[in-house]
Amino acid sequence: MEHPPEKRLEDLLRTLAPQVLGVLVRKHGQFDACEDAVQEALLEASLQWPSELPRDPKAWLMAVANRRLVDFYRSESARRSREERVAAMDVDLSYSSAPATDDTLTLMFLCCHPALTAPSQLALTLRAVGGLTTAEIASAFLVPEATMGQRISRAKQGIQKAGATFTMPPPSEQKARLGVVLHVLYLIFNEGYAASSGASLQREDLTTEAIRLTRLLVAAAQSELEATGLLALMLLTDSRRAARTLPDGTPVPLAEQDRSLWNHQQIEEGIALLSSVLGRGRAGPYQLQAAIAAVHAEAATDAATDWSQILALYTVLEAVAPSPVVTLNRAVAVAMVDGPAAGLELLDGLDSVLGRSHRLDAVRGHLLEMAGSPAEARAAYLSAAKKTASLQERRYLLGKVAGLGTGGA
């Protein structure tokens, strides 16, 4: 399906932003100033490009961002060293998009600098590499947008104070930062697979970019089993994309999806990747999640799904990497194996940590519906609909409310 011009422009800017930022940081240092300059260039592009797209969009962004840097250095200080640096920058305002090297992985490892806290590493990388807005990142972390904006600003300053250079860290340091890099890629993919806000349930630009970057990482670090596990997870999950929505964008639950629409080439590749790493060491969380996705992918119908195996995998996953979201997903598996009452019992302790998320109420509604409690299910679905910022998910949840009658809400 052909995307509207504004969507194609947004995808282009998202793709080019980390490339431009990588080149600028490599050339000039000053991560915080470079990131601000790129953001200003993106804003100017969003205003000018709809009327006329430049012949070389990347070179255009480079030139505009570089001029913003020149302005910054001129206004920041009149010291001779700054003046000399500005003079050097003035002679090279034209850029070519010809270089084939991709600086994105280097940029990711820079954003995951050990001088920053793990939450700051994640937030900064999602902003600089993933192209997510501050509001989207705040939603992923379940914090107010203003709080996230301050965190990102402090992270940029922290990179600068640490004196980090735009080079890949040595292998020993790469390994230390790898966990955060994988988590960032995972979050970018998740935001694309189930957008936290907006008119579309899915954002193919984000899932495609997350898969591309993970492929680069796997190629660069073939011995890292969790990187391969993450790529397998992404491919197996993304294989359902065509079946996840109706033509009008309404979500289709996994149990009701037309499995003939699943991308079987992605499924085969994902299972092959997973098979190549399972058994070579203790399975990490991404390998375990990929294994769960593989069980779903291998079931010809929803009724044929091996829920006992899925429950066993979630039990191991909760022991390896406990989190409220894992418990939420395990509750669904428990309900499928032991009945909805057992699943609902697992949800009781999650309100304090997932109360702001609509997903807890949506799962509770689903299990209450399974248990034959339509009035309570309706109330839970209605609560979920009020919390979600996704227009399509809200439409789906309100449809569930309507389908359960008009009892008190």
Helices and strands as residue ranges (DSSP letters): H 5-28, H 31-48, H 57-76, H 80-90, H 104-111, H 118-128, H 134-141, H 145-161, H 171-193, E 197-198, H 204-220, H 225-238, G 241-243, G 254-256, G 259-261, H 264-277, H 285-298, H 307-320, H 324-338, H 340-347, H 351-354, H 358-370, H 374-387, E 389-390, H 391-403
